[in-house]
Amino acid sequence: MISHHTLNPENIPPHKRWVKGSHWIITLSFFALAFTGFEMIMVHPRFYWGEVGNDLTPALFELPVSRNYQHGGWEKSVPFSEVEGAPMSASRTYDIFNQNGWGRSLHFLAAWFLVITGLVYFIAGIFTGHFLRHLWPRAKEFSLPLFWRDVINHMRMQIPSATNGPHYGLLQKCSYVVVIFFLMPLIVMTGMTMSPAITAAYPFLLKIFFGAQSARTIHFFSSTALVLFLIVHLVMVIKSGFKQQIRAMTIGK
């Protein structure tokens, strides 16, 4: 995921220390979030649209990721009232997988590391000009033919050798912009919308994302997009020169 132009590595400025530090803190936080997030999905692999949802209400979709998937371990459902569409209740007869306590605690802890570090990175990126100089595609370099050619080159694994600093190709710039300015804020805001304490203070979040369960579904898809980005990113790092890339992003000058 490096520019396809011929470059002299000596003319490329190295990554700033605050970029390196925030990169690794966010990376470790995201790994913890992905692990605990998947664990919570295993506990409840059903997704809904709207304000509420549980095992006794129709799901938008369900993932076959644990023994909780379509377990059917319920006695006869009983409505809370005779009103049409009233909530249902039933006794469980199935020993479900349930490790939600530690998973949620570690997930929220990792989320705060990501949010605080992300804010520092975002503010520093604006005031130091990092976003404008290195990540934002310039008008003269952005065109559909160039973008498509960059996509084809990446699909064919025609990856140039690594440089030692923040010199990115068009596709990489576009990917970073989407991640930093869209997916990451979306992850944070939908995550906050799932917290009753936060939505009690800021109820407008429920309106923005059409309810807590809708926010959870959006959170899942945006998280999946970030995981896919991470996988592609790692492949590009390996193909372009793993040792040099890691050195440039850690102790290298």
C-alpha positions in Angstrom: 0.0 0.0 0.0 2.8 2.4 -1.0 2.9 4.9 -3.8 3.7 3.5 -7.2 6.1 6.4 -8.1 9.8 5.9 -8.0 11.0 7.3 -4.7 14.3 8.0 -3.0 13.9 6.7 0.6 16.4 9.3 1.8 14.0 12.1 0.7 11.0 10.7 2.6 10.5 12.1 6.1 10.1 9.3 8.8 6.9 8.7 10.7 6.5 11.1 13.7 6.8 9.6 17.2 3.2 10.5 18.0 2.1 8.7 14.9 4.0 5.6 15.8 2.8 5.6 19.4 -0.8 6.2 18.6 -0.7 3.6 15.8 0.4 0.8 18.2 -2.0 1.8 21.1 -4.9 1.9 18.7 -3.8 -1.4 17.1 -3.6 -3.2 20.4 -6.9 -1.7 21.5 -8.6 -2.8 18.3 -7.3 -6.4 18.7 -8.8 -6.5 22.2 -12.1 -5.0 20.9 -12.3 -7.5 18.1 -11.7 -10.5 20.4 -14.1 -9.4 23.1 -16.6 -8.2 20.5 -16.6 -11.7 18.9 -17.0 -13.2 22.3 -20.1 -11.1 23.0 -21.6 -12.1 19.6 -21.1 -15.7 20.6 -23.2 -15.0 23.7 -26.0 -13.4 21.6 -25.5 -14.1 17.8 -28.8 -12.4 16.8 -29.1 -8.9 15.3 -32.2 -6.7 15.1 -33.3 -3.4 13.8 -35.1 -0.9 16.0 -35.1 -0.2 19.7 -35.4 -3.6 21.3 -34.8 -7.3 20.5 -34.3 -10.6 22.2 -34.4 -14.4 21.5 -38.2 -14.3 21.4 -38.5 -11.6 18.8 -37.7 -11.9 15.0 -34.1 -11.2 14.2 -32.8 -9.4 11.2 -30.1 -12.1 10.9 -28.3 -14.6 13.1 -24.8 -15.8 13.0 -23.9 -19.5 13.5 -20.9 -18.8 15.8 -21.7 -20.7 19.1 -24.1 -23.2 20.6 -26.5 -20.3 21.2 -27.3 -20.2 17.5 -30.9 -21.1 17.1 -30.8 -23.1 20.3 -34.6 -23.3 20.7 -34.2 -24.1 24.4 -37.4 -22.3 25.5 -40.7 -23.3 27.0 -43.9 -22.0 25.6 -43.8 -18.3 25.1 -46.2 -16.2 27.1 -47.1 -12.5 26.2 -46.9 -9.9 28.9 -50.4 -8.6 27.9 -53.1 -9.3 25.4 -52.2 -6.3 23.3 -51.0 -7.2 19.8 -47.3 -7.1 19.5 -46.8 -7.2 23.3 -43.4 -8.4 24.6 -43.0 -12.1 25.2 -41.5 -14.1 28.1 -40.5 -17.7 28.4 -38.4 -19.9 30.6 -35.1 -21.1 29.2 -34.4 -24.9 29.2 -31.0 -24.8 27.5 -27.6 -24.2 29.0 -26.4 -21.4 26.8 -22.9 -20.1 26.4 -22.6 -17.1 28.6 -19.3 -15.2 29.2 -20.7 -11.8 28.9 -19.4 -10.3 32.1 -15.7 -10.2 31.5 -16.2 -9.7 27.8 -18.2 -6.5 28.2 -15.8 -5.1 30.9 -12.7 -5.7 28.8 -14.4 -4.4 25.7 -15.3 -1.1 27.3 -11.9 -0.8 28.8 -10.2 -1.3 25.5 -12.7 1.1 23.9 -11.6 4.0 26.2 -7.9 3.4 25.2 -9.0 3.6 21.5 -11.2 6.7 22.0 -8.7 8.7 24.0 -5.7 7.8 21.8 -7.8 8.3 18.7 -8.8 11.8 19.9 -5.1 12.7 20.5 -4.2 11.4 17.0 -7.1 13.3 15.4 -6.2 16.6 17.1 -2.5 16.2 16.4 -3.2 15.2 12.8 -5.2 18.4 12.2 -2.9 20.9 13.9 0.4 19.4 12.6 -0.9 19.2 9.0 -0.4 15.4 9.0 -3.8 14.7 7.4 -3.5 17.4 4.8 0.1 16.6 3.8 0.1 12.8 3.9 -3.4 11.4 3.9 -5.8 13.7 2.1 -5.7 13.0 -1.7 -4.8 16.1 -3.7 -7.1 17.2 -6.5 -4.3 16.7 -9.2 -3.6 13.1 -8.1 -7.2 12.0 -7.7 -9.0 10.7 -10.8 -11.0 7.6 -11.5 -8.5 6.0 -14.0 -5.7 6.5 -11.5 -7.8 5.1 -8.6 -8.9 2.1 -10.7 -5.3 1.4 -11.8 -4.2 1.4 -8.2 -7.0 -1.0 -7.3 -6.0 -3.4 -10.1 -2.3 -3.3 -9.1 -3.2 -4.2 -5.5 -5.5 -7.0 -6.6 -2.6 -8.4 -8.7 -0.3 -8.0 -5.7 2.0 -5.6 -7.6 3.1 -3.9 -4.4 6.1 -1.5 -4.5 8.9 -1.9 -1.9 8.4 -0.1 1.4 9.5 3.4 2.1 10.5 4.6 5.6 7.9 7.2 6.0 4.4 8.4 5.3 4.4 8.4 1.5 1.1 6.7 0.4 -0.5 5.7 -2.8 -3.9 6.9 -3.9 -5.8 3.8 -2.8 -4.1 3.8 0.5 -4.9 7.5 1.1 -8.6 6.9 0.3 -8.7 3.9 2.6 -7.1 5.8 5.5 -9.5 8.7 5.0 -12.5 6.4 5.1 -11.2 4.6 8.2 -10.2 7.7 10.1 -13.1 10.1 9.2 -16.0 7.7 8.8 -15.6 4.1 10.2 -13.8 5.0 13.4 -16.3 7.8 14.4 -19.2 5.5 13.4 -17.7 2.7 15.6 -17.4 5.0 18.6 -20.9 6.7 18.2 -22.8 3.4 17.7 -20.9 1.9 20.7 -22.0 4.8 22.9 -25.6 4.4 21.6 -25.6 0.9 23.1 -24.9 2.3 26.6 -28.1 3.1 28.5 -26.1 5.5 30.7 -24.9 7.5 27.8 -28.2 7.6 25.9 -29.9 8.7 29.1 -27.8 11.8 29.0 -27.7 12.1 25.1 -31.0 10.6 23.8 -30.4 12.1 20.4 -28.0 9.2 19.7 -31.0 6.8 19.7 -32.7 8.9 17.0 -29.6 9.1 14.9 -29.1 5.4 14.7 -32.8 4.3 14.9 -32.6 2.6 18.3 -30.1 0.7 20.4 -30.5 -2.6 18.5 -30.0 -0.8 15.1 -26.9 0.8 16.5 -25.6 -2.7 17.5 -26.2 -3.9 13.9 -24.5 -0.9 12.4 -21.7 -1.4 14.9 -21.2 -5.0 13.8 -21.0 -4.1 10.1 -18.6 -1.2 10.6 -16.4 -3.4 12.9 -16.4 -6.1 10.2 -15.3 -3.5 7.6 -12.4 -2.5 10.0 -11.3 -6.1 10.4 -11.2 -6.5 6.6 -9.2 -3.3 6.3 -6.8 -4.7 9.0 -6.4 -8.0 7.1 -5.6 -6.2 3.8 -3.3 -3.8 5.6 -1.3 -6.6 7.0 -1.0 -8.4 3.7 0.2 -5.2 2.1 2.8 -4.7 4.9 4.1 -8.2 4.4 4.2 -7.9 0.5 6.0 -4.5 0.6 8.7 -5.5 3.0 7.6 -6.6 6.5 10.9 -5.9 8.4 11.4 -2.5 6.8 7.8 -1.5 7.5 7.9 -2.6 11.1 11.2 -0.9 11.7 10.0 2.3 10.2 6.9 2.2 12.4 8.8 1.4 15.6 12.4 2.3 16.3 13.6 3.1 12.7 14.7 6.6 11.6 
